[in-house]
Amino acid sequence: MIVDLPHDIDELIMQMLSKDPSQRPADGSILLKRLESIRGKLVRKHNLTDTAFRGPTRKSENSGGTRRSEDAPVTDNPPPPSGLPTYIRATVLFIGLLICLGGIIYAFVKPRQTAEELFAKAEPLMNSNDPAQWDKAWKDYLEPLTLRYPDNAHKGEIDQFRQMMEDAAMQHRLLGRNRNGAKLSEAQRFYNLGANKLQSGDTDGARKTWKSLAQSFADVPSERRWVLLAQRALAESEPGIPDQDRFNAAKEALVAARAHRTAGRRDQAELIWHGLEELYANDPAAKALLETIQKDRLQKDE
C-alpha cells in the first residue's frame, strides 16, 4: 500500500499489478472509467471543484478590463479550500496518468486468446437451454474466433451451432406470428410449405412448390416479395451431388437401437425405431433406412 495515497487509487494500482489477468482492468476504456469515477468521488468527498485538480488560475484583468489593485477589496466569493495538499493532488494526477498509459499499452500488448481458449469459454454457453446464452457465446467468443482463426479445428461445430441459432430464431418468429394471430398470405403459406419440405429432405417437393408459387403469383403485386424469395430458393436448391452422409446420424441411432436389443432392452430399441419412423415417414430418400428398421425389428433378441 502506498502511504498518503487515496484508498481507491491504491486499490486500482494493486489491481493493475495483479498476477491474475481476470483481476486487472480488461482494457483502457474500463480503466479510464474507473479513474473518472475515482476523481468524482474525491471531488464529492472533499467538496472540491474541478479546479482543485487542474490547479489555480489567476486573472490579470477584471471584467471591465481594468487591472485590479493588490490593495483593492475582494468582492468575489473566495474559492473553496482544496482540502488536499498540493503535493497529494499532483501525486494523484501523475499516478493516474501512469495507470492510464499502462492500461492503453496493456490493451495492445496483452496476449491474444487462442482458438482453443475462446471455444472453451463458449462451450458451456453453447450447451445452455437459454437463447440469451447462445447469443453471448456467439458475440463474445465464437464470432471473434471465426474472424481471427477462420481455419480453426472447431469450424464444423461452430457452423452447426450457428445454424441451430438461425433455426431457433426462425421458429421463434413463426410461433410469435401465430400467437399474434397474424394472417399469412397465400404465397407466404406456400413458401413456408416449400421450406418445410426442404427441411424434411424432400428437395424435389420443395422445388415443385416454389416453382408453382412463382408462376402463379408472378403478376400479383402484393405477393411480389414471396415470389422473389421462391425464385431465389429455386436458384439455391439446384440439384447437385447427393449427400451420402445425410443419414449418418440416423445410422448411428440404429446402432444404438441394436445394442439395446442385444442387451435385452427391446423397449428402448423400440423407442428409437418408432421415433425414426415418425421423422422419416414422408421422406422419399429415407426408403432404405425405413426398410432397415423393419428388418432390425423382426430380428429376435440375441
KOLVEXBA-956833 format. One line per field, with one value per residue (C-alpha): x, y, z negated. Coordinates in steps of 0.5 Angstrom, whole numbers, plus 500, padded with zeros to 3 digits. Each point is the difference from the previous one (the first is absolute). Last residue first. Layout:
N
px: [X	...] .
py: [Y	...] .
pz: [Z	...] .
//
This chain:
302
px: [441	493	496	500	494	501	507	497	495	505	504	494	499	507	500	493	504	500	493	499	493	501	507	498	495	504	506	496	497	507	503	494	500	507	499	494	505	505	502	507	500	494	503	507	495	497	507	502	493	502	506	497	495	506	504	493	503	507	499	497	498	504	496	493	499	498	503	496	494	500	502	494	495	503	498	493	500	501	496	494	496	502	496	503	505	495	499	507	504	495	501	507	500	496	504	506	498	497	507	504	496	505	496	503	498	493	499	503	496	494	502	500	493	498	503	497	493	501	501	495	503	497	505	502	501	505	504	500	503	505	502	501	504	505	500	502	505	503	501	503	505	502	501	505	503	501	502	506	502	507	501	501	497	504	500	493	497	502	498	493	500	502	497	494	499	500	496	495	499	500	494	497	500	500	507	505	503	501	504	504	502	506	503	499	504	505	501	500	506	499	504	506	499	505	494	496	506	502	494	499	507	499	494	504	505	496	496	507	501	493	500	508	498	494	504	505	495	497	493	494	500	497	494	502	499	493	501	501	507	502	505	507	503	497	496	502	494	497	493	499	506	507	507	495	504	499	500	502	496	498	497	498	495	496	501	496	505	496	496	506	504	494	500	507	499	495	504	505	496	497	507	502	494	502	507	498	498	502	504	497	499	507	502	507	498	504	494	495	505	500	493	500	505	496	493	504	502	508	503	505	500	497] .
py: [376	503	497	504	503	507	500	498	506	505	498	501	507	502	497	505	506	504	500	504	500	494	503	503	495	494	503	501	493	496	504	499	493	499	502	495	495	501	493	501	499	504	506	499	499	507	503	498	503	506	501	498	506	505	497	501	507	497	498	507	499	504	506	502	508	502	507	502	497	504	506	499	499	506	504	498	501	507	501	498	506	502	494	498	495	497	493	499	502	495	494	501	500	494	496	502	498	493	499	501	496	499	503	506	501	498	505	506	498	501	506	503	497	504	506	500	499	506	498	503	503	497	502	493	498	506	498	493	502	505	495	494	505	502	493	498	505	498	493	502	504	494	495	505	501	492	500	505	497	499	507	502	507	502	507	501	493	501	507	498	494	503	507	500	493	497	506	499	493	502	504	494	496	493	500	496	505	504	495	500	507	500	494	503	506	496	495	506	503	507	506	501	507	505	505	500	500	507	503	498	502	507	501	497	505	506	498	499	507	503	497	502	508	500	497	505	506	498	497	504	505	506	503	505	507	504	506	507	500	507	503	500	496	504	497	502	503	496	500	493	500	500	495	494	495	492	495	493	495	495	505	504	494	503	497	498	495	493	503	502	493	496	504	498	493	499	503	496	494	502	501	493	497	503	498	493	494	503	495	495	495	500	497	503	506	507	503	498	503	506	501	498	506	505	498	500	507	501	502	494	495	493] .
pz: [558	500	506	507	503	497	503	507	499	499	506	504	497	502	507	501	497	507	500	494	497	495	498	493	498	502	496	494	500	501	495	495	502	498	493	499	503	494	500	501	508	501	496	505	506	498	499	507	503	497	503	507	498	499	506	505	503	502	507	502	507	505	502	501	500	494	500	506	498	493	504	504	494	497	506	500	493	500	506	497	499	507	503	507	498	496	503	504	493	496	505	500	492	499	505	497	493	503	504	493	496	494	494	500	508	499	494	505	505	495	498	507	501	494	502	507	497	495	492	495	494	494	495	498	507	501	494	502	507	497	494	505	505	494	498	507	500	493	502	507	496	495	506	503	494	499	507	499	494	502	502	508	499	494	498	503	498	493	499	502	496	493	498	506	501	493	497	505	498	493	502	503	494	500	499	503	505	493	497	507	501	495	502	508	498	496	506	505	496	496	502	495	498	504	502	494	496	503	499	493	498	503	496	494	501	501	493	497	502	498	493	499	502	496	494	501	500	493	500	498	506	496	503	505	497	501	505	496	499	497	504	497	506	505	505	507	504	506	497	499	496	502	498	499	496	501	494	502	504	495	495	506	501	493	494	494	497	501	506	504	498	502	507	501	498	505	506	498	500	507	503	498	503	506	500	500	495	494	496	495	506	502	493	499	497	501	504	494	495	503	500	493	498	505	496	493	501	500	493	500	506	498] .
//
